[in-house]
């Protein structure tokens, strides 16, 4: 299936023409506070949107009826495939934060995972310093399974030393999903 919908949003495959809306939030330094990477240029947004059009792990989230792309979801099967486990991630345009769009989009994708893909488990990770993210996961019914101390870094300080951050691990089993 290539598209899911609620009353307010579409969760659909990317199109190369999504590049302007993708640029609108991936060009903002604030987008990368809890994410790896740096703000992108318009040319990079064009390349990225075209690549995501071919990549089944990325899903565009757009307002209905024909509104802008407001964010995206990452949803990829983990190895080994026979474990039937997928990983969920998301980034949304800050202009649309706090309106329930991320939770709504993730719930649509989880329903697809558990009813169509017959997923056994879905996992997600976030920074404990990002309460908006872990609240989304908890609203989805995901269970906090671990708190990893200084387990990863996305940047380095002026001396080249890693700027470590903690991580939270979440999981949801098929029989726990109520959405």
N, C-alpha and C positions, 0 to 999 in steps of 0.2 A: 504494500500500500504506500502511496506516495503523498498522501495528504490526510490530515486529521483536523477536525474543527470543533470549536465550542461556539457559544453565542458571540464571543468577542474576538476570537483569534483563529487563524489558520496555523497549523504546524505542517510545513511542506518542504519539499526538496528545494535546495538553492537554485537560483537562476543567475546567469552571468550578469543580468541587468540589476541584480540586488546590490551592486558594488557601491552606489552612492549612499544607500542606507547603512551598509556595513561600514563604510568610511566614517559616517556620522558618529559612531561610537568607538570604533577601533582606532580613530585618530586622537582620542582624548587620553591624556596622561592618567586621569583618574581611573580609567578602565583597567589599568595594569597594576593597581595597588596590590591586588591579591592574585595576579596572573603573571605568567612569564611573558616576556616580549616587551616591545616598545611601540609607541604610536606609529601608525602606518600612513603612507602617502596615498594619494588618489590612485596612482599607478599600481601600487601594491594592493589596494582594495580591489581594483579591476582584476588583477591576476588571481587574488585569493577567491573572489566570487566565482570566477570561471573554474578554478580548481575544485571548489566545493560543489559546483554543479555536477561534477563527476564522482564525488566522494560520498558514499552512503552513510558515513559516520556523522555527517553534519546535517542539521535540520534548521531551516529558517522559520522564525516566528514572526507573523505579520498580522496587523490589525485587519479586521473585516470591515466593510466588504472588500475593498481593494486598497487598503491602507498601507502604510510603510512597513518595512522590516523593522522590528523593534528589538530583536535579539536573536540568539541562536542557541541551539542545544547540540551537545556532543553525545553520541550514543553508539558505543562500539562493543562488540563482543570480545570478551577476554579469552585468552588461551589457558588451558585447552578447551576447544569448542564443546566437547562433550559435557563440560561442567554447566553449560547453559547459563552463563553469567555475563551480564553486560555492565558497562560503566557509564554513568550519567554525569554530564557536566553542562554548564551554561554560562553565557555572558549576555547581559542585556544593556541596552542603551540607558544611561542614568536618567534620561528624561522620562523613562517609563518605570522606574523603580517604585516600589511601595504601592503598586496598584493590583497586585495579585497575578500579573501576567505570567511570571516565571513559574509559579506554582501550578497555574492552569495548564501551561504548555507541558510541563513535566508530567502532570497527571495524565494527559492525553497520550504521551509517549509511553508511560508505564503501563497503561491499559493495553496498548498495542504489544508491549513486551510480554505481558503475562497472558494475554488471550490469543494472540496470533503467533508470536515467536515461541511461545511456551517456555519462557524464561523460568529458571529455577530461582535466580537471585539477581538483584541489581545492586550495584555499589556506587558510592560517590565519596568524594573527598573535598574538604574545604579547610580554610584557615580559621582557627578558633577566634581570631581577631576580627572575623567577618560575620557578625551575628545575623545579618540579613540572609546570608547564604545558608548557615546551619538551621535557621528558622524555616526556610523553604523546605529543606530536607525533612525536618521534623513534622511540618504540616502535611507532607506527603506520606507520613507514617513510617518513615525510615528510622531505624534504630541506631543510636550512636554506639559503635562497636570498639572504638579505640581512640586514644589521644597519643599521638606520636610526638615526642619531644625533639625539637631541632632536627627534623628529619630531612629537610630539603631547603634549597635556596634558589631564587630566581635572579638575584643580583649580587654584586660585590661592592664593598666600600672603596674609598679612594686608594687604600693600600692594597687592594686586590683580594681582600679576605672575604669569604662568603658571609652573607647576611642571612643566617639560618632562621627558619620559622617553623612553628609547630604545625601539625596537621590533625584533623579529625577524620575518622573513617566511619562511614555509614553503610548500612545494608538493609535490604528488604527482601524477604522471601515471598514466593508466589502465594503461599497460603496466608500471608499477612496483609496482602494488598486488598484494600477495600474500595478502590476507586472506580 
